[in-house]
Amino acid sequence: MDRLLYLAMTGAHETMRAQSLVSNNLANATTTGFRADLETVRSLPMQGPVQPSRVYGVIEGNGLDLRAGELTRTGRALDVAVEGDGWIAVQAPDGGEAYTRAGDLKVNGLGLLTTGAGHPVMGDGGPIAIPPHAHLEIGADGTISVQPLGQSAKALAVVDRIKLVKIPPGQATKGADGLIRLRGGGEAEADASVRLVSGALEASNVSPVESMVRMIELARQYETQIKMMKTAEENDRSASSLLRLS
């Protein structure tokens, strides 16, 4: 009896956690460069003073869908999309280095090049500062060139180069801030093979249709588990009635 109730209870709890992951993916279906979270399940035996005879299925959000999103041409000079595998290095809120595919860049009031979310973009020597300019170009290798104010269009000056990296398979993990980091910490080395597409943005790789279907599936699973809990309660009442009659 207790096993049925326990399995139903843990199943309902973890189904709710899975629903929160899918809901977050759905909410970011239009977020530039967003990578969907995947549901991963791990079996954990319950530890205690007795023999571990119960297993708890834990749904974790540490899986990451690395499929590329569709590219949309914008024609904006500060919009870039990573071509193929690779990531743009940014400065995380904690001061460390993290990675993103969001190439909706802008220059803030302090002259720093940031993503649309406000994370400073990293260059060869740290966050990239953009001087006053009349025109700006970002090359396929991440090189940033500007036309200084008052200079001719041919007088382009190289400011810095965006740090572009590749993360080994299985080593990417997403933080609560939505940025990607190396599993276990550390910083990735710059990779010259990573290329950018200027004047374009990469869309989220979340499929709204697939996410909605998954939400419906999880809702049905939750209902089934609640019914199992009610069945366990009814069985317990029936057993108690039989004991009273005996």
NUBA-373345 format. One record per residue: residue in three letters; y, z, x of N, C-alpha, C, O in turn. Coordinates in steps of 0.001 Angstrom, whole numbers, plus 500000, padded with zeros to 6 digits. Each point is the difference from the previous one (the first is absolute). Layout:
ALAYZXYZXYZXYZX ...
// end
This chain:
MET498792500000500828501208500000499172501261500000500864500914499203499792 ASP499113501716501189501193500089500826500163498756500862501124499618500328 ARG497760499741500044500098498792500806500654498866499215500844499279500533 LEU498771500564498212500612498975499153501490500245499846500804499078500133 LEU499561502162499588501409500336499825500777499791501289501127499506499984 TYR498259500875501137500683499873501288500214498536500354501083499621500447 LEU497892499552499357500128498584500318501073499345499135500796499204500498 ALA499230501122498223501001499426499108501403500464500374500948499215499988 MET499176502073500346501312500540500354500546499353501271501153499571500038 THR498017500361501002500465499397501257500274498511499826500930499458500597 GLY498251499882498580500238498581499749501322499754499306500728499075500360 ALA499594501741498648501264499844499284501193500274500928501012499301499951 HIS498850501721500885501093500342500917500278498872500984501158499649500227 GLU497793499781500360500195498952500988500405498678499349500668499179500629 THR498934500611498120500459498809499288501505500060499784500678498976500077 MET499850502216499654501452500154499862500709499689501306501076499404499995 ARG498332500994501125500604499690501299499974498497500257500954499444500545 ALA497959499902499063499920498550500161501052499303499148500589499005500422 GLN499646501519498377501020499428499127501391500095500630500816499090499847 SER499455502011500861501312500139500648500178498971501110501104499495500200 LEU497816500187500531500071498973501041500294498631499399500869499269500475 VAL498391500400498474500192498701499367501386499915499377500629498943500041 SER499856502154499383501345500027499407501065499750501064500970499281499763 ASN498841501320501411500954499788501089499986498544500458501051499420500274 ASN497753499993499808499922498581500359500739499145498981500768499107500360 LEU498992501175498366500624499221498932501516500139500037500726499038499748 ALA499749502172500569501448500227500067500645499241501158501205499747499984 ASN497992499889501025500525499286501167499590498533500020499974499371501057 ALA499708500090497777499581498597499924501118499043500386499732498846500332 THR501519501611499631501129499138500381500692500501501263501084499522500333 THR498314501429500374500604500543501224499701499077501179498842499662500244 THR502176499937500475499850499071501116499058500554501065500181501118500483 GLY498814498090499875499096500358501090499057501146499712499359500507500920 PHE500534499923497821499161501152499671498525499663500176499553498903499663 ARG499695502065500874498553499882500150499332501000499049500311501191500013 ALA498772498304499170499372500834498979499068501034500619499341499743501007 ASP500619501430498368499043501043500376498666499704499346499941499518498869 LEU498992500775501852498651499813499484499355501351499740500258500971500713 GLU498912499084498273499273501229499684498746500065500876499179499083499979 THR500677501970500769498796500216500793499387501330499569500711500976499758 VAL497970499047500152499297501186499510499174500603501126499315499294500740 ARG500767502030499372499225500714501014499265501158499334500594500762499238 SER498113499366501052499197501075499419500089501238500884499708499945501194 LEU500696501160498212500126501251500739499133501069499355500203500316498827 PRO498838500252501893499204501094499430500843501256499861500813500309500872 MET498995500408498047500719501249499769499429501087500903498795500252500006 GLN502082500379500750499580501055500919500186501360499353500948500214499244 GLY498135500714501059500104501331499428498895500896500517499283499629500929 PRO500571501555498477498991500958500474498566499591499649499045500606500486 VAL500803498356498662498656499572499614499738498600500543500853499407500660 GLN497957500076499054499633498667500451500925498960499362500204500021498787 PRO500365499058502029500910498990499434499243498996499133499499498992500499 SER500420501288498205499249499152499073500911499147499124499518499299499110 ARG501777500750501127500944499197499232500753499090500962500337500399501115 VAL499921498376498441500749499030500805501259499605499240499957499683498811 TYR501133500343501884501299499696499403500461498619500476500181499784501199 GLY500007499280497861500467498666500354501513499970500064500670500109498973 VAL499877499743502237501445500037500191500541498579500130499547499244500860 ILE501410500389498303500678498713500115501222500191500871500872500812499691 GLU499191498443501392501102500121500940500796498705500028499450498918499791 GLY501831501195500466500864498829500046500268499511501401501097499521500289 ASN497915500590500595500246499595501382499573498571500279500084499544501140 GLY499454499731497824499680498598500181501255499153499839500918500375499271 LEU499119498486501408501198499164499990499594498536499838499172499489500755 ASP501408499855498272499752498583499770500943499208500905501213499997499789 LEU498232499340501208500819499306500999500182498515499703500499499260500848 ARG499109500299497976500223498600499649501499499707499959500803500830499573 ALA499551497970500879501410499614500035500504499666498602499254499494499162 GLY502020500797500599500628499611498747500583498596500108500040499416501082 GLU500403500057497805500574498657499996501394500009500638500754500966499879 LEU499565497923500807501317499849500618500954499324499024499650499030499328 THR501560501507500614501036499435499141501201499632500869500537500844500718 ARG499870497921499216501158499551500773501289500488499345500225499804498805 THR500621500842502017501275500513499485501193499307500640501064499911499387 GLY498774499595501845501091499359500714500983500989500612500960499595500654 ARG498809501695499139500899501021500546499667500237501469498830500135500359 ALA502196499917500492499792500091501446499283501275500414499265499997500987 LEU500934501099498274499408501275500378498634500240499370499384501037500246 ASP500141498034498955498668500138499414498964499383500940500138498858500437 VAL498816501927499863498919499496500851498660500430499407499899501042499352 ALA499094498154500876498640500323499571499077499855501199500133499064500788 VAL498930501871499344499037499941501093498945498957499654499411500025498920 GLU500361499058502016499030498931499786498627500453500496499842500325501177 GLY499167499699497933498663500435500386499943501497500216500695500764499332 ASP498465499652501614499874501424500305501203500465500813500568499238500782 GLY499804501993499028501104500551500771500880500892499154499920499998498772 TRP500924500768501908500868500969499333501343500074500713500109499702501189 ILE500903500699498063501331500254500555500112501485500296499728500832499135 ALA500669499503502082500141501403500388501342500539499506501040499363500163 VAL498913501829499228501209500657499508499971501469500416498968500527500417 GLN502182500115499460500086501430500279499774500764498696500732499815499027 ALA498248501043500964499661500774498815501015501132499803500738500335500927 PRO499303500251497880500928501116499758499812501174500948500949500739500262 ASP497816499449500266499769501101500927500375499659501437499796500811500903 GLY500746498002499312500427499585501331498960499229500776500316499399501027 GLY498451500603498507498942499266500669500007498533499625500840499540499227 GLU498207499737501337499905498572499728498963499736498921498918500587500004 ALA501419498533499084499077499604498932500129498497499814500757499338500711 TYR498493500125498321499927498541499875500059499585498533499568500733499110 THR500977498076500662500182499504498646499913498480499995500133499352501038 ARG499641500091497775500049498554499811501255499606499216500227498818499738 ALA500571502158499897501212499721499224501078499436500925500513500704500870 GLY499819498040498937500984499352500869501350499778499350500760499135500435 ASP499552501634498523501319499881499352501017500797500807500395501099499610 LEU500022498341501511500845500716500947501477499957499594500446499128499255 LYS500291501860501274501439500070499766500641500755501151499316500673500770 VAL501983499213499343500761500736501018500793501082499276500831499700499143 ASN498905501581501210500683501083499295501405500229500539500459499286500891 GLY500211501709498566501381500258500381500196500391501446501111499889500519 LEU497828500570500155500073500377501414499624498848500915499980500155501221 GLY499721498690498196499627498847500811498536499949500357499604499160500808 LEU499565501713498618498565499999500292499281499034499072500315499906498813 LEU498725499384501739499161499112499208498911500838499340499232500670500690 THR500697499298497993499030500821499260499246499137499000500383498867499710 THR498543501695499778499302499361498889500753500302498712500956500776499998 GLY498613498612498915500645500263498726499896501454499585500848500504499263 ALA498086500190501221499812501419499681500808500906500923499987501219499830 GLY500720498203501151500854500792500884499368500444501300500592500807500717 HIS498210498689499620499345500392501255500508499111501143499892498777499913 PRO500662501819501164500493499198501130498889499162500620498886500480500212 VAL501431498270500071499035499089500620500015500235501507501064500116500608 MET497745499954499990499875500271501430500044498705500807499455498972499598 GLY501214501114501557500063498882500932499340500369501311499141500880500043 ASP501260498443501034499405500262501313500311501400500506499200500593500723 GLY501961499939498900500374501312500523500320501035498945500663500993500300 GLY498889498806498481500290500950498925500590499284498807499866498782499884 PRO500791501956499215500615499368498827500997498917500404500733500153500977 ILE499286498765498272500836498848500326501396500168499397500146500248498803 ALA500887499610502053501400500037499557500545498576500034499834499293500994 ILE500811500292497931500546498654499884501523500066500155500661500695499229 PRO499911498593501758501463500010500168500672499143498934499329499205499342 PRO501975500938500474500711499138499050499764498530500341500031499618501170 HIS499738499574497827499627498614500261500432499106498842500296500458498897 ALA499724498243501407500309499016498974498735499382499431499989499508498872 HIS498955500523501912498740499397499557498857500699500722500158500444501137 LEU498683499656498198498843500667500585498745499160499740499828499429498923 GLU499310500513502078498728499286499860498870500871500528500166500726500981 ILE498693499196498362498794500701500449498938498954500275499592499266499099 GLY499955500664502160499023498998500389498587500377499586499749501114499540 ALA499332497939500631498609500223499613499348501099500817499051500634499538 ASP501448499605501681499442501067500846500716501328499811499719500961500717 GLY501213499108498317500726501233499736501308500132500749500699501002499852 THR499646497996500956501255500058500754501197499878499059500054499100499162 ILE500896501809500986501207500020499173501163499463500810500337500540501054 SER500279498391498450501153499396500664501193500023499044499847499806498794 VAL501335500432501759501205500035499173501071499102500609500028499759501207 GLN500836499762497935501202499289500429501147500994499967500452500372498917 PRO500038500072502247501070501008500013501236499509499249500256498799499908 LEU500487502141499568501218499659499278500969499269500926500205500410501143 GLY500392498505498357500968499246500768499402499010500967500740499301500692 GLN497930500613499381499334499071500917499502498776499237499895500020498774 SER499802498926501960499506498778499376498565500193499539499327500953500392 ALA500216498124498765498649500096499458498945499872501082498870500450499809 LYS501468498952501317499037499828501088499894501248500882499071500118500800 ALA501865500798499057500025501194500858499156501103499377500534500998499515 LEU498136498820500497499095501000499444499604500997501081499695499618501130 ALA500314501645498519499617501067500924498772500714499463499942500356498823 VAL499073499853502048498792500718499601500290501494499963500453500573500991 VAL499290500051497876500270501429499824498777500837500359500103500943500785 ASP498768498725498659498774500780500202498839499197499430500181498878499527 ARG498639501700500523498824499372499405499273501025499152499714501107500455 ILE499990498518498308499259500888499105498613500267500586499305499078500427 LYS500310502187499586498668500346500498498964499642498948500000500542498894 LEU499119498535501468498923499562499113498675500412500612499782499819501198 VAL499343500729497997498744500543500522498827499537499144500171499518498880 LYS498638500645501681498757499840499254499251501324500057499963500667501034 ILE499442499700497836499249501253499916498517499657499938499593499198499160 PRO499582501398501719498560499706499984499377500277498640500455500900499292 PRO498517498350500324499336500218498712499517501436499847499403500570500913 GLY500863499999497928499563501359499714500898501087500550499724501182499795 GLN501354498448500906500877500998500603501297500211499239500817500833500392 ALA499386498422498522501235500138499224499814501011498884499006499969499275 THR501960500925500597499989500981498917501407500119499427500985499921500734 LYS499105500268497962501306500060499336500407501438499777499193500822499565 GLY502068499485500735500535501333499788500592500145498612500065499036499238 ALA500366502176500436500594500260498689501310499241499812500426499775498867 ASP500220499826502236501250499250499923499770498504499826500961499233499937 GLY497778500342499984499687498590499811499932499200501282499688498809499963 LEU500597501815501179499953499302501287498599500092500597499240500923499707 ILE500442498108501129498695499926500640500085500628501388500979499811500722 ARG497981500936499638499922500611501315498614499789500580499063499637499289 LEU500818500595502009498696499940500643499210501243499632500522501114500043 ARG498233498693499601499141501134499687499835500843501265499588499490501042 GLY500732501790498863499925500870501164501306500112500768500081500729500988 GLY500956498540498558501301500072500668500141498966501098499110499178500220 GLY502016500874500465500266499057501082500826498815499521500325499879498819 GLU500007499247502133500799498813499711499253498752500450499327500002501031 ALA500798498940498188499368498732500343500862499250501012501225500123500008 GLU498119499108500833500714499193500991500556498741499342499410499463499064 ALA501745500071501445500582498756499502499052498840500289499394499926501070 ASP500490499182497972499089498862500123500799498709499829500540499735498926 ALA499531499462502142500801498773499968499406498927499107500671499015499694 SER498075501158499878499367498974499158500403500113498533499761499077499221 VAL500845502037500397500437500177498606501261499167499771500938500044500796 ARG499072499204498116501124499115499709500642500363498660499366500559499105 LEU501914499097500800500765500237498779500390498676499357500154498980500671 VAL500000501067498011500533498873499242501374500410499514500120500918499189 SER500926498414501298501364500361499624500347499442498634499502498951499592 GLY501363501771499710500438499548498688498933500085498935500001499225499044 ALA499071501734501123498915500162499030499625501465499902500270500781500912 LEU499107499590497979499517501353499794498556499951499527499593499072499301 GLU499638501941501090498620500116499546499945500929498794500523501114500037 ALA498846498423498908499891500804498797498908501053500152499229499975500959 SER500714500936498099498928500992499953498664499292499790499941498954499354 ASN498983501620501195498677499403499798499265500603498804498798499796499833 VAL501932500947499339499411500598498798499945498960498886500993499330499716 SER497842500540499658499852499132498834500189500855498748499161500857499722 PRO501915498938499517500212500811498794498839499906499013499651500994499362 VAL499749497828500507498893499824499054498800500829500434499416500721499191 GLU500212499179502098498866500768500498500257501504499877499092500766499678 SER502140499648500579500329501424499904499915500493498562499527501109499754 MET500928498077499293499923500394498593498545500101499539499640500919499265 VAL499527498133501170498576500046499647499360501255500578499203500662499336 ARG501151499660501905499448501201500632500454501258499273499216500938499857 MET502023499104499682500491501151499250499197500192498721499672501128499632 ILE500009497766499684499205500087498768498602500514500313499464500827499262 GLU499935498686501834498670500457500394499996501496500281499095500717499571 LEU501914499749501148500074501422500336500218500855498752499459501101499895 ALA501334498391499162500234500741498757498693500161499226499744501059499428 ARG499439497906500552498716500078499310499045500952500723499258500748499363 GLN500766499217501967499170500934500755500396501443499703499142500870499846 TYR502152499373500077500487501355499720499531500458498615499567501140499831 GLU500522497968499187499552500355498652498510500339499992499575500946499337 THR499636498273501404498556500257500075499717501368500610499125500725499528 GLN501611499626501515499780501286500661500413501173499108499359501051500019 ILE501690498773499216500414501042499049498920500186498924499700501123499597 LYS499720497755499946498925500093499009498795500741500581499344500768499297 MET500366498999501990498893500712500636500269501497500051499084500801499814 MET502171499585500438500347501420500014499815500615498617499524501129499878 LYS500849498134499088499804500504498638498517500106499662499573500937499325 THR499641498087501154498550500050499769499386501213500672499133500663499430 ALA501321499630501795499508501181500709500340501268499231499195500929499939 GLU502007499110499468500396501174499200499121500139498756499573501101499654 GLU500160497770499674499154500034498812498571500433500343499377500763499263 ASN500112498732501878498661500399500422499942501499500292499006500663499703 ASP502067499858500880500048501424500314499999500832498713499334501032499924 ARG501407498516499076500027500722498725498623499961499329499546501003499448 SER499794497831500602498671499879499390499004500906500688499188500647499338 ALA500863499410501994499096500862500753500243501478499668499060500785499872 SER502226499575499990500325501398499650499480500353498605499535501118499780 SER500539497934499271499509500243498643498487500204500012499485500872499299 LEU499800498324501497498549500141500085499610501333500600499019500610499575 LEU501736499849501405499703501303500614500232501131499016499258500983500003 ARG501763498896499150500270501051499021498880500054498943499616501072499531 LEU499874497734500110498923499969499010498713500594500540499220500601499262 SER500565499223502036498757500558500577500100501515500176499053500631500470 
// end
